[in-house]
Amino acid sequence: MAPKPETLTSYSSSSTDQTSTDSSTLDPIVQILKIFPYSFLRLPRLRLKLPSFTLPSPMTVYSLVLLTYFMVVSGIIYDVIVEPPGIGSTQDRHTGSVKPVVFLPGRVNGQYIIEGLSSGFMFILGGIGIVLLDLAMDKNRARTVKVSYASAGVASVVISYLMSMLFIRIKIPAYLQ
């Protein structure tokens, strides 16, 4: 196969200039000047102990992840930035009495602090239920323990789902009708 003819362009001339500057670093005098000042220096003998870090236990990691998930889902960042009240209140039209309100009705992008915490707790309860269902599938556990894990897991998931749907119905009355 015949070699391709090379055309001289500004790009090819700049690349040849660049390779010529790179080859100047291979100069033996430059190499000697890089090595010579450091040839008579010696590292000090330090007796430093490196710190040893132990890995945290799996339950510690799981607890930290679960706590972080709870804080994110509960809207802690929203609560810090917007500073909503902990609980709201409304006045009854007929009696004139003031009643506490936990959910901020009609606003999907707003919440009271208790509303966020209770919703976050329901999400965590559902997640723990799924973990319990996974533990119930372990073949090395006794049958009674597996039944207990499975029943607690199913109950947690069902309660979490039903309460979350109730929260949505309270929050947006015309959503699921």
N, C-alpha and C positions, 0 to 999 in steps of 0.2 A: 504494500500500500504506500502510495506516495505521500510524503509529508505535506501538510497544509501550508500554503504560503501565509506568512504573517504580515499584517499591515501595521504600519506605524500610526498610532493614534496618541492623543494626549494621555489616555489612560495607560497604555502600554509603556510610554516613556516614564510616567510617574511611578509605575510599578518597578521598573528597572532602577530608578533612583532610590526607591525604598529598599530594594534588596542590596544595593551597594552600601547604604548606611547601616544595614543590619550586619553586613559582613565585616564592618569596621570594628564591631565589638569582639570579633574573634582575634583581634590583634594580640600577639603574645605579651607586649609591653603592658597593655591594659589589663590583661589577665594577671600578670605579676603584681601590678599595682593594687589589684583587688585582693590578692592573697597575702602579699608581704606584710602589710601592717598588722595583720591578725595572726601571723605565724608564731610570734613570740608571746602572745597573750594566752592565758590559761584560764579555764573556767574555775571558779572558786568551789571548794568542796563544802557544799551545804547539806545539812542533814535535816531536810524538811520532810515532814510526813504529809503525804497526800490525804486529803479528807476522804473518808469513805462514806458514800451515800447508800443507804438501803432503800430498796423499793418499798413503797407503801403497800399495805395489804389490799387485796381486791375489794374488800368491803369498804375500805377507806376511799378508794377511787370511786366506787359505785355511789357512795354517799355524797361525795363532792359533786359528781356529775348530776345526781338527782337533785341536790340543793341548787346547783346552777340552773338546771332545767326549770325548777320551780320558780326561781327568781325571774327568769326570762319570760316564762309563760304568764306569770302573775302580773307582769307589767311594772316591775319595780323601777325600771328606767323611766317609764312614763310618769309614775308617781313622783319620782325625784324631780323631773323637769317641770311638770305642770302643777304639782302640788295640789291635787284635788282634795276635797274633804274626805274624811274617813267614812262617813255615812251621810246620806241626804235626808231631807224631810219634806213633807208635803202637808198641806192644810186640807182637811176634809171640808167639802162645800156645805154640807148640811149642818154638822155640829160645830165646825170651826176649830176643832181640836187638831193639834199637830201630830202627825204620825211619822215614824222613821221609815226611810226608804233605803234599801240596800242596793238596788240596781238603778242605774241612771237610765230611765226609759227613753226610747226613741233615738238615742245617739249611739251608733255602733262604734264610733271612734272615741268615745269618752267613757270613763268609769270612775266609780268611787273606789277607795282603797280596799274596803271589805269585799267588793264585787270581784276585784282582781285576785285577791287572795283565795276566795272561795272557788273561783273558776280554776285557778292554778292547782288547788288541792284536789279538785275532781280529776284533772288531767293526771296528776301524780298517782291518784288512787287507781285509775285505769291502767297506768303503766306498771304499777306494782302488781295488779291483778294479772297482767300478761306474764310478768316474771314468775308469779306463783304457778300459773298454768305450765310454764316451761319447767319449773322444778317438779311438777307433778308427773312429768313424762320420764323422769329418771328411773332406770330399771333397778338401781341398787337400793332403792328405798322400800320400806315396808308398805304393804297395801293400805293400811289405815292412814299412814302419813301422806301417801299419794292422794287418797280420797280427800283428806283434809285440805291439802294444797289446792287440789282441783276445785273443791267447793268454795274455798275462800277466794280463789282466783276468778271463778265465774261470778260470784257475788260482787266482787270489787269491780269487774268490768261492767256488769249490768247496772249497778248503782251509779257508777261514773257516767255511763251513757245516758241513763234516764235523767239524772240531775243536770247534766250539760244541756240536754234538750229542754228541760224545764227552765234553765237559765236563759236559753235563747228565746223561749216563748215569753218570758217576763220582759226581756230586753227589747224584743221586736214583736209586738203582739200579733201582727198580721203575717208573720213569717211562715208558720207551719199549719195553715188552716186550709 
